[in-house]
Amino acid sequence: MNKGLKICFAVVMLVGSSQVLTAQNTLPLAVRIESGVREREPDWKMLELTGRKRGTEKGFISFTWGYGEQRVAVKVSEYGSAEKAAEDLRDRLFKVDATRVRIIELPNLGDEAYFFISEGASPNHFVIVFRQGKIITHIVGSEDVARKFAGHVSDSISAT
């Protein structure tokens, strides 16, 4: 079985087994994100894909992509409502240790977005968290890669 077919099969199995995550459209969110990244970043390879239902989230999907030595991790969580997602994000922001982590608001990404910079963090460990409707996305990678993938994921969530 070729690699592309294996990835499609893995996405179908994931989606079929974890309550299909769909945003504003009927194409499962996992498939939209994977194909959106593949189109925009053909040299990046998906290294890992997991997902399940957990806690107050309706479900989540986690991706890890790699290109050479670079890695980026993406976790996309869907909530029952935009209000619940916003409340969860606010709760997480209040729990951050402001003496060790700077939080910078990012404009033009989803409904609200934040860049977390940890004191003494590795240059490959920047975190972007954004909410788009009832979806919260966490992205961890180098600053430029995290910003680039945040845009790709946001576009995939918005895709109709």
N, C-alpha and C positions, 0 to 999 in steps of 0.2 A: 504494500500500500504506500503510495507516495506521501511525502511530508505534508503537503497542502490538504490532501484528503484526510490524513490523520488529525490535523488541527480542526478541520470542519467537523469530523466525527466527534472529537473531544468536546467541541462547543455544543453540538447537538445533544450529546449525552449529559453534559453539565446542565444545559438549559432544561432538558427533559426531567432531570432528577432533582432540581432545586427550585421548584415553582418559578416558572418563567418570569424573568425580570423584564418588564416592558415599561418604557417610559411613555412618551406621548404617542407612540406609534406601535403597530402590531409586530414589527420585526424585533425579535428579542434583543435586549440591550447588549448582552454579551457579544452577539454576532455583529451588531453595529459598531461596537467599540473595536473589536478585533479587525474587522474589515477596514474601518476608518484609519486605524494606525497602519495597517499593512499598505494601504494606498499611499499614505503620506510619508511613511518611513520604510520603504521596501528593504533596506539593508538591516533593519532591526528584526530580530527573531523572537517570537513568543517562546519563553523558556518554561513557563509554568502557568497553569490556569486552574483555579479552584473556586468553589462557591457553595453556599448553603444558607439555610434559614437560621437566624439566631436572634434571641432577645426581642427587643422592640422593633428591630428591623424586619421588613418583609423578607429580606434576603440580601446576600452580598456576593459579589464576584471579585476575585483577586487575580491580577495578571502580573507576571514579571517578564519584561522584555530585555534583551541584551543585544549589544553591538560591540564586538571586540571585548575590551575589558569593562565597558560601561554597562550599567544596569539601571533599570527604573522599575519601581514597584507601584502598582495602581490598585487601589481597593475602591470599589463602587458599591455603595449601600443604598437600597431603596426602602423608604419608609411608607407608612400607610397614608401620610398626608404631608404637604409642604410645611404645615405648622409643626408637626411632630419632628420633622427633620431640622427645622430652624431651632426648635427648643433643644434638641440633642446637641446641635452645634454650639449653641450658647452655653450649655452646661459644660461642654468640653473646653471652651475658651476660658471659663472661670476656674477650671481646675489646673490650668497651666501655671507653673511656677515662674512668675514674672521676673524673679531675680536671676533666672538661668536661661530664660527663653524670651526673645523679642518676637512680638507678633506685629506684622505689618499688613494692613488691609490692602488687598489687590483690587484695583478697579477693572471693570470690563471683563469680568470672568464670572459667569453664573449670576445668581441673585446676591450672593455674598461670597467673598473669597479672602483667604489669609495665607500669608507666608510666614512660616515659623523658622526662626534662626536660633539654634541652640549655641550657647557659649561653649567654645572649644570643639564644636562638631567637625567631623570630617568634611572636606569639600564635596564629598559625594553623598552627603546626608542632609539635604534640604527638604523641607516638607511644605507642600501646598495642600490646603484643604479648602474645598469650595462646595457650596450648595447650589443646586439648580433644581428648583421645584422641590420634589420629594426625594431627590437624589443627593447624597453627600459623597464626594470623591476625595480620597487621600492619595497623594502622589509623593514618593520619596525617590530622590536621585540627585545628581548634581544640579546646581541652580538652573543652568540653561536647558538641560534635558527635562527637568521637572516642569519648567514653564512651557516648553514646547509640547510635552505630552498633556499638560492641563488643557491647552487649546484644542488638541486633537480629541480628547475625551469629551470636552464641552460641546464641540461641534457634533460628535456622534450622539450625544444625549439629545441635542436639538434637532437632529436630522429627522425629516419627515418623509 
